[in-house]
Amino acid sequence: MYNYNEFDTAFVQERNRQFRAQVERRVAGHLTEDEFKPLRLMNGVYLQLHAYMLRVAIPYGTLNSRQMNQLALLAEKWDKGYGHFTTRQNIQYNWPKLPDLPDMLDALAEVEMHAIQTSGNTIRNVTADHFAGAAADEVADPRPVAELIRQWSTDHPEFQFLPRKFKIAVTGSENDRAVIKAHDIGLQVVEQDGEIGYRVIVGGGLGRTPMIGKVLRDYLPEQDLLPYLEAVVSVWNLLGRRDNKYKARIKITVHEHGIDDIRARVEENFARIRPTFGGIDQELFQDIKTAFAPPAFRQENTAVFETAYKTDPIFRSWVDTNIAPHKADGYAIAQISIKAHGQTPGDATADQMRVMAGLAEKYGHDELRISHEQNVILPHVHKSDLPAIHAELKKAGLATANIGLISDIIACPGMDYCALATARSIPVAQQIANRFDELKLEHDIGDMKIKISGCINACGHHHVGHIGILGLDRAGVENYQITLGGDATQDAAIGDRTGPGFAYDEIVPAIERIVYAYLDLRENPAESFLQTYRRVGLAPFKSALYEQDSAYAAE
């Protein structure tokens, strides 16, 4: 993975020094909260319902054991013993005290981490496929280009005061695990005539106006990537709405002008920029690529794994559910669920972080990944080590076999923490997970993506959930809208709204009715919920939800 050079180290240290002085002035009363706000946002600090919140960048979701251990230290020393992993591959601390924030940032700098550009109207943390560098289906590891974009975008002089925040995601596979079509810019690594390049998608986004991104370029040569990104963002920086923050995102600009007009403007701008830009510094880029070279994979048999798989049904269930194919023979990708039934999705305690760090160091070539689905991944694990890993995970309460199942729910912090939220998300997620654990239906249901947002900003990605839940305020009462048929993959789709919302105490029975309708409607157990929905449409599910005499009505 990428290691800081002298410039990176000096840059982060100087930013931390500046912020420490700003915090001291705020504490002393020399800055009002309004004056302090833009300064703290530049350093990933929000003011939430109950306290300040620090959002720490985990670029393209990659960590080593030393960094994970330091995140555990921050949780234990300056927070309440846990951190919250987000859908942007960040980690949030919800309870820090303002005077402690500079010390937290200095502690992060010790392990080459920071909180720069995790907030504000700038280019945010670049996210990537959490299987990057390990996936059997990828064209190339997308993390080198994600790191290149991180360096290019950090403190970019033109892009620090954009019309709104700007998000970029990169995937190296046709199978999209980075939700690139729901980002301001999505990049897919592609190959043409033996040369690596990128499919460029623009104008995706969720929130109050959800849109699926459109292809701007089918193939962009690798050496042209940075000037092309510069052309895209600078066109939007001039065209983007600043009179209405709800219409300021690039998706609105693309919608209002049309993709053809935007493409023409970008290409014209690119033609002007490219000769002066000179393309990517190939020596720098090669150094970055070298930092992401695959580890030295072991060559040994997998007899220990095969024996455990045959004889231990609990281990077999975990493998069948949580393990993904690896590109190297004898290896696997181990997904660690931090969503045990009834727990807060995305939360990990300091002790759990240390366990995962230890597993990465001992068994996983010292690499961890954070997924946008709020789980943790050991990307390089030899199959012979899987029984030992599973045993240690069980001791730490981290061996839940539910990746991709109905209890593997994405949920934002909601009204328990967020000042923008209009409804609770966490309790709804907990209740759904517990209910279907009680019913023992998870594995029969199969692939099921439930995503919950506590407000219209859609941090829980509800629009692209197979079942999406949006919490709203209706005259001071929580009300939950349901959407069906959303998809966050390469076949990205916005879910269809079913109809009127449900009260807080009605939402779990409503989800239960949807699930029972699916189980009745599917042609066979191999037909997933999404396949069934696309075959039969909304009508039978709507009937199950709203008709009082429905056969699926909750008892």
Wavefront OBJ file of the C-alpha trace (Angstrom):
o trace
v 0.000 0.000 0.000
v 1.026 3.620 -0.425
v 3.385 5.114 2.165
v 3.818 8.837 2.780
v 6.863 10.563 1.351
v 8.505 13.610 2.937
v 6.093 15.990 1.245
v 3.003 14.077 2.452
v 4.314 14.009 6.013
v 5.178 17.712 6.071
v 1.874 18.663 4.444
v -0.290 16.804 6.985
v 1.776 18.055 9.925
v 1.421 21.662 8.781
v -2.337 21.327 8.286
v -2.623 19.885 11.801
v -0.537 22.745 13.221
v -2.816 25.284 11.568
v -5.941 23.564 12.860
v -4.574 23.363 16.394
v -4.188 27.144 16.366
v -7.729 27.536 15.021
v -9.167 25.310 17.766
v -7.278 27.276 20.421
v -8.800 30.507 19.090
v -12.282 28.956 19.100
v -11.921 27.661 22.670
v -10.648 31.060 23.781
v -13.678 32.752 22.226
v -11.719 34.623 19.570
v -13.678 32.798 16.843
v -17.448 32.385 16.807
v -18.929 29.038 15.758
v -19.922 30.572 12.425
v -16.355 31.762 11.865
v -14.956 28.406 12.962
v -17.294 26.307 10.807
v -15.464 26.574 7.442
v -12.142 25.946 9.183
v -13.313 22.784 10.949
v -15.066 21.451 7.848
v -11.772 21.627 5.951
v -10.440 19.205 8.572
v -13.330 16.753 8.722
v -15.014 18.125 11.855
v -18.811 18.416 12.032
v -21.101 19.691 14.772
v -23.730 16.985 15.297
v -26.759 16.741 17.593
v -24.825 16.042 20.780
v -21.156 16.742 20.099
v -18.540 17.417 17.473
v -17.858 14.557 15.070
v -14.531 13.742 13.432
v -14.605 11.989 10.063
v -11.323 10.293 9.194
v -10.390 9.411 5.612
v -9.550 5.831 4.723
v -8.482 6.434 1.112
v -9.964 3.811 -1.223
v -10.764 1.790 1.918
v -7.225 0.464 2.480
v -5.635 0.077 5.933
v -2.775 -1.795 7.552
v -2.742 -3.243 11.074
v -0.844 -0.306 12.556
v -3.461 2.111 11.254
v -6.374 -0.008 12.486
v -4.757 -0.222 15.910
v -4.425 3.567 15.947
v -8.099 3.943 15.068
v -8.814 1.735 18.078
v -6.668 4.013 20.234
v -8.624 7.088 19.121
v -11.898 5.344 19.947
v -10.686 4.350 23.385
v -8.796 7.500 24.370
v -10.914 10.296 22.938
v -14.321 8.784 22.175
v -16.655 6.231 23.794
v -14.773 3.103 22.801
v -16.033 2.616 19.254
v -15.965 4.085 15.768
v -18.485 4.063 12.934
v -17.447 2.932 9.439
v -19.377 4.770 6.732
v -20.598 4.223 3.175
v -17.737 6.456 2.001
v -15.044 4.139 3.409
v -14.384 6.621 6.223
v -14.568 6.184 9.990
v -16.457 8.627 12.215
v -15.982 9.406 15.894
v -19.199 10.796 17.310
v -18.165 12.022 20.774
v -14.811 13.867 20.707
v -14.291 17.019 22.742
v -13.231 20.048 20.733
v -9.908 20.631 22.603
v -8.930 17.001 21.919
v -9.359 17.145 18.144
v -5.831 18.433 17.368
v -4.340 15.582 19.419
v -6.507 13.096 17.527
v -5.285 14.473 14.204
v -1.660 14.299 15.358
v -2.203 10.675 16.407
v -3.587 9.932 12.944
v -0.589 11.589 11.301
v 1.699 9.203 13.202
v 0.270 6.363 11.074
v -0.088 8.336 7.830
v -3.777 9.176 8.148
v -5.762 12.415 8.165
v -9.233 13.958 7.925
v -8.549 16.432 5.111
v -11.384 16.880 2.587
v -13.742 14.464 4.315
v -16.205 17.370 4.406
v -16.864 20.688 2.706
v -17.531 21.657 -0.903
v -14.479 19.975 -2.321
v -13.400 16.631 -3.808
v -14.026 14.113 -1.049
v -12.283 10.873 -0.111
v -11.831 8.779 -3.274
v -13.485 5.389 -2.837
v -12.816 2.097 -4.602
v -13.818 -1.537 -4.890
v -13.093 -3.116 -1.501
v -11.809 -6.253 -3.284
v -9.267 -4.198 -5.256
v -6.012 -6.020 -5.921
v -7.537 -9.341 -4.864
v -10.654 -9.839 -6.996
v -10.571 -12.664 -9.501
v -12.636 -10.621 -11.976
v -10.731 -7.326 -12.115
v -8.928 -5.933 -15.160
v -6.422 -4.085 -12.956
v -6.102 -2.891 -9.372
v -7.915 0.483 -9.259
v -6.150 1.728 -6.106
v -3.083 3.243 -7.828
v -5.311 5.550 -9.837
v -7.402 6.287 -6.729
v -4.203 7.318 -4.934
v -3.175 9.439 -7.911
v -6.535 11.224 -7.807
v -6.192 11.706 -4.034
v -2.868 13.454 -4.516
v -4.131 15.547 -7.428
v -7.302 16.640 -5.648
v -5.904 17.383 -2.165
v -5.816 21.152 -1.718
v -6.284 21.631 -5.464
v -6.348 25.444 -5.714
v -9.337 25.588 -8.090
v -11.485 22.992 -6.371
v -11.641 23.995 -2.703
v -14.858 26.044 -3.044
v -16.964 24.048 -5.473
v -20.743 24.542 -5.808
v -21.177 21.438 -3.583
v -19.263 18.351 -2.466
v -17.844 16.153 -5.211
v -17.388 12.380 -4.987
v -15.297 10.048 -7.152
v -15.321 6.235 -7.109
v -13.167 3.755 -9.029
v -13.604 0.088 -9.864
v -11.293 -2.304 -11.668
v -13.963 -4.800 -12.651
v -17.058 -5.015 -14.826
v -18.813 -6.178 -11.657
v -19.266 -2.872 -9.893
v -18.640 -3.109 -6.146
v -17.966 0.628 -5.761
v -21.381 2.043 -6.819
v -19.673 4.147 -9.494
v -22.951 5.063 -11.224
v -24.166 6.862 -8.096
v -21.141 9.176 -7.910
v -20.380 12.578 -9.386
v -17.673 10.816 -11.384
v -17.373 7.064 -11.649
v -14.347 5.433 -13.251
v -14.170 1.868 -14.505
v -10.817 0.409 -15.505
v -11.116 -1.019 -19.028
v -8.721 -2.427 -21.580
v -8.627 -1.517 -25.268
v -6.109 -2.971 -27.718
v -4.011 -4.147 -24.792
v -3.884 -0.688 -23.193
v -5.382 0.225 -19.821
v -7.801 3.148 -19.763
v -11.047 4.261 -18.126
v -14.742 4.419 -18.851
v -15.832 7.789 -17.444
v -19.325 8.113 -15.968
v -20.650 11.473 -14.806
v -23.690 12.894 -13.051
v -24.690 10.112 -10.714
v -25.888 10.788 -7.204
v -28.603 10.050 -4.676
v -30.111 12.523 -2.176
v -33.376 14.332 -2.884
v -32.902 13.982 -6.665
v -31.476 10.513 -7.320
v -29.904 9.939 -10.731
v -27.864 7.229 -12.396
v -24.658 8.483 -13.985
v -24.229 8.685 -17.760
v -21.239 7.607 -19.825
v -19.139 10.621 -20.770
v -16.363 8.639 -22.435
v -16.279 4.925 -23.200
v -12.490 4.863 -23.244
v -10.027 7.411 -21.922
v -6.301 6.612 -22.181
v -4.605 6.326 -18.816
v -2.160 9.179 -19.446
v -5.084 11.549 -20.066
v -6.955 10.878 -16.841
v -5.927 13.840 -14.691
v -6.346 16.547 -17.345
v -9.699 15.005 -18.265
v -10.852 15.072 -14.630
v -9.637 18.654 -14.449
v -11.734 19.460 -17.516
v -14.856 17.836 -16.055
v -14.661 19.453 -12.630
v -13.746 22.884 -13.989
v -16.689 22.843 -16.432
v -19.030 22.052 -13.544
v -17.319 24.613 -11.304
v -18.367 27.294 -13.805
v -21.804 25.922 -14.707
v -22.882 24.545 -11.341
v -25.723 26.244 -9.490
v -24.687 28.374 -6.515
v -28.078 29.960 -5.987
v -29.667 26.763 -4.643
v -27.614 24.133 -2.799
v -30.230 21.476 -3.573
v -29.563 21.970 -7.284
v -25.807 22.454 -7.075
v -24.547 18.909 -7.668
v -23.141 17.974 -11.066
v -26.046 15.544 -11.641
v -28.377 18.575 -11.872
v -25.983 20.345 -14.248
v -25.865 17.273 -16.497
v -29.655 16.947 -16.338
v -30.282 20.635 -17.160
v -27.736 20.871 -19.994
v -27.910 17.310 -21.306
v -25.041 14.849 -21.559
v -24.185 15.832 -25.143
v -23.727 19.498 -24.246
v -21.655 18.607 -21.176
v -19.523 16.250 -23.254
v -18.863 18.946 -25.843
v -17.863 21.444 -23.150
v -15.608 18.929 -21.407
v -13.905 17.873 -24.634
v -13.296 21.505 -25.581
v -11.875 22.226 -22.147
v -9.798 19.045 -22.230
v -8.295 19.998 -25.610
v -7.209 23.308 -24.072
v -5.855 21.836 -20.817
v -4.101 18.714 -22.075
v -1.152 20.349 -23.914
v -0.279 22.421 -20.855
v -0.878 19.584 -18.389
v 1.460 17.102 -20.009
v -0.451 14.060 -18.803
v 0.325 11.917 -15.788
v 3.863 12.058 -14.412
v 4.788 8.508 -15.387
v 7.669 8.211 -12.911
v 5.387 9.263 -10.058
v 2.605 6.988 -11.231
v 4.994 4.044 -11.533
v 6.145 4.626 -7.943
v 2.510 4.587 -6.850
v 1.824 1.386 -8.799
v 4.863 -0.266 -7.220
v 3.455 0.546 -3.763
v 0.392 -1.558 -4.633
v 2.274 -4.606 -5.892
v 0.587 -7.821 -4.724
v 2.071 -9.546 -1.689
v 4.181 -12.688 -1.938
v 1.448 -15.304 -2.022
v 2.176 -18.616 -0.285
v 2.176 -21.908 -2.145
v 0.819 -24.710 0.036
v -2.056 -27.139 0.119
v -5.495 -26.404 1.494
v -6.147 -29.702 3.247
v -6.774 -28.036 6.635
v -9.445 -25.837 5.074
v -11.105 -28.700 3.211
v -11.288 -30.859 6.334
v -12.817 -28.051 8.419
v -15.281 -27.245 5.634
v -16.498 -30.837 5.506
v -16.715 -31.430 9.255
v -17.753 -28.095 10.824
v -21.210 -26.850 9.679
v -20.838 -23.477 11.401
v -17.526 -22.858 9.668
v -19.013 -24.063 6.366
v -21.917 -21.607 6.676
v -19.487 -18.742 7.334
v -17.356 -19.706 4.329
v -20.355 -20.069 2.016
v -21.686 -16.658 3.045
v -18.675 -14.466 3.841
v -15.865 -15.712 1.588
v -15.301 -14.426 -1.970
v -13.045 -15.781 -4.765
v -9.440 -14.544 -4.942
v -7.302 -14.197 -8.050
v -4.458 -16.274 -6.534
v -4.672 -20.050 -6.237
v -5.265 -21.220 -2.681
v -6.348 -17.775 -1.479
v -9.693 -16.236 -0.533
v -11.170 -12.854 0.348
v -12.588 -12.957 3.879
v -15.404 -10.518 4.649
v -15.859 -9.725 8.328
v -19.392 -8.719 9.208
v -19.582 -5.995 11.840
v -23.354 -6.382 11.795
v -24.125 -9.068 14.327
v -27.902 -9.270 14.748
v -29.150 -6.357 16.823
v -25.908 -4.386 16.614
v -25.472 -0.940 15.056
v -24.475 -1.337 11.378
v -20.942 -0.059 10.845
v -19.952 0.259 14.507
v -16.805 -1.507 15.710
v -15.404 -1.373 19.221
v -11.762 -0.666 19.964
v -11.294 -4.304 21.002
v -12.838 -5.539 17.748
v -10.592 -3.221 15.728
v -7.558 -4.668 17.487
v -8.700 -8.226 16.776
v -9.090 -7.421 13.074
v -5.710 -5.684 13.025
v -4.118 -8.738 14.615
v -5.693 -11.068 12.053
v -4.438 -8.905 9.191
v -0.930 -8.871 10.599
v -0.851 -12.617 11.334
v -2.783 -14.046 8.396
v -3.602 -11.309 5.887
v -0.343 -9.836 4.570
v -1.031 -6.841 6.835
v -3.925 -5.512 4.759
v -7.507 -4.604 5.637
v -10.247 -2.971 3.621
v -13.356 -1.062 4.602
v -16.318 -1.621 2.293
v -18.966 0.946 1.384
v -21.350 -1.644 2.847
v -19.855 -0.907 6.292
v -17.968 -4.165 6.748
v -14.262 -5.028 7.032
v -12.342 -7.239 4.608
v -9.168 -9.311 4.822
v -8.359 -9.243 1.085
v -5.518 -11.784 1.017
v -6.059 -14.866 3.159
v -4.717 -18.344 2.449
v -7.512 -20.887 2.700
v -5.501 -22.990 5.145
v -5.720 -20.093 7.632
v -9.484 -19.652 7.392
v -10.355 -22.080 10.233
v -8.016 -20.245 12.634
v -9.361 -16.860 11.502
v -12.938 -18.002 12.014
v -12.139 -19.268 15.504
v -10.653 -15.912 16.523
v -13.555 -14.009 14.982
v -16.033 -16.104 16.976
v -14.301 -15.158 20.224
v -14.619 -11.455 19.311
v -18.265 -11.642 18.206
v -17.264 -11.017 14.592
v -18.121 -14.334 12.957
v -21.705 -13.571 11.915
v -22.358 -15.353 8.611
v -24.615 -12.758 7.014
v -22.695 -10.930 4.273
v -25.209 -10.038 1.549
v -28.174 -11.285 3.568
v -31.133 -9.373 4.951
v -29.373 -8.465 8.233
v -26.325 -7.066 6.403
v -28.062 -3.697 6.353
v -26.548 -0.376 5.339
v -27.769 2.356 7.678
v -26.748 5.938 8.309
v -26.451 7.197 11.937
v -29.870 8.821 11.620
v -31.485 10.888 14.318
v -29.445 9.204 17.051
v -26.487 11.376 16.005
v -27.010 13.457 12.870
v -28.235 17.044 12.999
v -29.757 16.688 9.515
v -31.711 13.498 10.172
v -35.491 13.497 10.351
v -35.945 9.923 11.604
v -34.077 7.095 13.294
v -32.191 4.571 11.168
v -30.215 2.466 13.644
v -33.161 1.051 15.654
v -35.007 0.154 12.451
v -31.967 -1.756 11.157
v -31.574 -3.538 14.496
v -35.232 -4.555 14.623
v -35.245 -5.881 11.043
v -32.085 -7.918 11.665
v -33.450 -9.353 14.908
v -36.845 -10.172 13.410
v -35.473 -12.203 10.514
v -32.984 -13.897 12.801
v -35.961 -14.988 14.914
v -37.770 -16.248 11.815
v -34.620 -18.133 10.664
v -35.313 -17.054 7.092
v -32.101 -15.218 6.153
v -30.424 -17.976 4.176
v -33.674 -18.993 2.507
v -34.243 -15.391 1.393
v -30.710 -15.190 -0.004
v -29.236 -12.061 -1.585
v -31.081 -9.093 -0.088
v -29.791 -5.529 0.131
v -31.721 -3.378 2.606
v -30.488 0.204 2.851
v -31.834 2.781 5.323
v -31.479 6.575 5.353
v -32.673 8.827 8.137
v -33.253 11.794 5.827
v -33.507 12.825 2.201
v -29.720 13.207 1.894
v -29.575 9.412 1.410
v -26.304 8.641 3.213
v -27.685 5.112 3.649
v -28.026 4.684 -0.156
v -31.703 3.743 0.184
v -32.453 4.605 -3.456
v -30.285 1.711 -4.670
v -31.377 -0.870 -2.106
v -33.327 -3.927 -3.167
v -35.521 -2.644 -0.365
v -34.891 1.004 0.449
v -36.197 2.722 3.567
v -36.294 6.509 3.904
v -37.132 8.027 7.264
v -38.981 11.351 7.170
v -40.711 13.705 9.575
v -44.467 13.975 9.074
v -45.883 16.618 11.431
v -43.413 15.657 14.125
v -43.903 11.899 13.684
v -41.430 9.504 12.075
v -42.695 8.108 8.784
v -40.848 5.592 6.619
v -41.162 5.400 2.841
v -40.284 2.157 1.069
v -38.730 1.748 -2.371
v -38.249 -1.557 -4.190
v -35.998 -2.770 -6.989
v -32.995 -0.506 -6.502
v -29.596 -1.790 -7.577
v -26.091 -0.519 -6.740
v -24.181 -2.729 -9.201
v -23.189 -2.343 -12.857
v -26.931 -2.637 -13.591
v -27.622 0.339 -11.321
v -31.231 1.375 -10.881
v -33.234 3.701 -8.647
v -35.897 1.905 -6.636
v -39.627 2.432 -7.191
v -41.597 4.100 -4.404
v -44.341 1.785 -3.184
v -46.782 4.389 -1.867
v -47.614 5.998 1.485
v -45.102 5.633 4.277
v -45.314 3.626 7.488
v -45.087 4.644 11.130
v -42.082 3.615 13.200
v -43.921 0.659 14.761
v -45.270 -0.444 11.357
v -42.082 -0.551 9.298
v -40.769 -3.968 10.387
v -44.114 -5.746 9.719
v -44.202 -3.982 6.339
v -40.767 -5.368 5.418
v -41.927 -8.784 6.585
v -44.910 -8.631 4.221
v -42.610 -7.758 1.315
v -40.322 -10.681 2.090
v -43.159 -13.192 2.400
v -44.565 -11.925 -0.894
v -41.181 -12.522 -2.515
v -40.912 -16.047 -1.118
v -44.343 -16.819 -2.559
v -43.704 -15.140 -5.925
v -40.262 -16.460 -6.789
v -40.134 -19.261 -9.339
v -37.534 -21.239 -7.395
v -35.095 -20.704 -4.494
v -32.362 -19.686 -6.953
v -34.349 -16.663 -8.166
v -33.206 -13.650 -6.135
v -35.479 -10.914 -4.841
v -34.221 -8.513 -7.507
v -34.784 -11.047 -10.283
v -38.296 -11.714 -9.027
v -39.066 -8.002 -8.772
v -37.856 -7.360 -12.305
v -39.995 -10.229 -13.563
v -43.278 -9.429 -11.800
v -42.990 -5.682 -11.164
v -44.265 -3.529 -8.309
v -47.959 -4.444 -8.299
v -47.961 -7.721 -6.315
v -45.613 -6.273 -3.696
v -47.743 -3.164 -3.399
v -50.769 -5.362 -2.914
v -49.008 -7.287 -0.158
v -48.040 -4.031 1.560
v -51.302 -2.124 1.494
v -54.293 -4.399 1.040
v -55.751 -5.187 4.456
v -57.006 -8.604 3.360
v -53.705 -9.499 1.764
v -52.545 -13.053 2.312
v -49.245 -11.543 3.407
v -50.646 -9.218 6.082
v -48.721 -9.459 9.335
v -50.475 -11.486 11.997
l 1 2 3 4 5 6 7 8 9 10 11 12 13 14 15 16 17 18 19 20 21 22 23 24 25 26 27 28 29 30 31 32 33 34 35 36 37 38 39 40 41 42 43 44 45 46 47 48 49 50 51 52 53 54 55 56 57 58 59 60 61 62 63 64 65 66 67 68 69 70 71 72 73 74 75 76 77 78 79 80 81 82 83 84 85 86 87 88 89 90 91 92 93 94 95 96 97 98 99 100 101 102 103 104 105 106 107 108 109 110 111 112 113 114 115 116 117 118 119 120 121 122 123 124 125 126 127 128 129 130 131 132 133 134 135 136 137 138 139 140 141 142 143 144 145 146 147 148 149 150 151 152 153 154 155 156 157 158 159 160 161 162 163 164 165 166 167 168 169 170 171 172 173 174 175 176 177 178 179 180 181 182 183 184 185 186 187 188 189 190 191 192 193 194 195 196 197 198 199 200 201 202 203 204 205 206 207 208 209 210 211 212 213 214 215 216 217 218 219 220 221 222 223 224 225 226 227 228 229 230 231 232 233 234 235 236 237 238 239 240 241 242 243 244 245 246 247 248 249 250 251 252 253 254 255 256 257 258 259 260 261 262 263 264 265 266 267 268 269 270 271 272 273 274 275 276 277 278 279 280 281 282 283 284 285 286 287 288 289 290 291 292 293 294 295 296 297 298 299 300 301 302 303 304 305 306 307 308 309 310 311 312 313 314 315 316 317 318 319 320 321 322 323 324 325 326 327 328 329 330 331 332 333 334 335 336 337 338 339 340 341 342 343 344 345 346 347 348 349 350 351 352 353 354 355 356 357 358 359 360 361 362 363 364 365 366 367 368 369 370 371 372 373 374 375 376 377 378 379 380 381 382 383 384 385 386 387 388 389 390 391 392 393 394 395 396 397 398 399 400 401 402 403 404 405 406 407 408 409 410 411 412 413 414 415 416 417 418 419 420 421 422 423 424 425 426 427 428 429 430 431 432 433 434 435 436 437 438 439 440 441 442 443 444 445 446 447 448 449 450 451 452 453 454 455 456 457 458 459 460 461 462 463 464 465 466 467 468 469 470 471 472 473 474 475 476 477 478 479 480 481 482 483 484 485 486 487 488 489 490 491 492 493 494 495 496 497 498 499 500 501 502 503 504 505 506 507 508 509 510 511 512 513 514 515 516 517 518 519 520 521 522 523 524 525 526 527 528 529 530 531 532 533 534 535 536 537 538 539 540 541 542 543 544 545 546 547 548 549 550 551 552 553 554 555
